[in-house]
């Protein structure tokens, strides 16, 4: 692992570009304060972890660079695991994950998805955090399966393989992207709304909505009612009862 190029913006700032042993590019940004070398340089990186390094007035920039290189090496398994998720499963978001991104939202079956978050980037194959999204009747049985089989998670196997085995599902692949999973909002008919995605589902029809779209829709209906911070009304897609917590 080595720096591909080094260039200085000012006398107090520099960027180092690297390619790790798998060919991924990384950038280390260093800012040297007026008190340097009495105080350590400020680091800016796109990593899921923090680069730790001891610093004394006798330390050098090369010490920081060496610590950064060591951190990249420690994270190789993490990036390989996340790339395995991207290759094997139908990922809804993020569309363009960065090197610091520790989660993927993947399709399980029509109208049901799960947000998979790696808890420890240094041990990426340990059981991740799972947040199931979809109608209660569909999500409930999946949660029960996972809870019942949680102790059977195999940390020597990949995340996709564990999910399929424990949930007893054949998960959709990227090549199966089609119309089986309606991922657009049932109100604005868009997938992304700013930085938000449809993450609120009707428990009857399974249609997904942006949180803000559903809040606005229910707020304008004369038949809707509010109790504390929860709005109650009718689904704009199937007209059956639906509720959502408002932010206020």
Secondary structure, 3 states (H helix, E strand, C coil): CEEEEEEEEECCEEEEEEECCCCCEEEEEEECCCCCCCCCCEEECCCCCCCCCCCCCCCCHHHHHHHHHHHHHHCHHHHHHHHHHHHHCCEEECCCCCCCCCEEEEEEECCEEEEEECCCHHHCCCCCEEEEECCHHHHHHHHHHHHHHHHHCCCCCCHHHHHHHHHCCCCCCHHHCCCCCCCCCCCCCCCEECCEECCEECCCCCCEECHHHHHHHHHHCCCCEEECCEEEEECCCCCCEEEEECCC
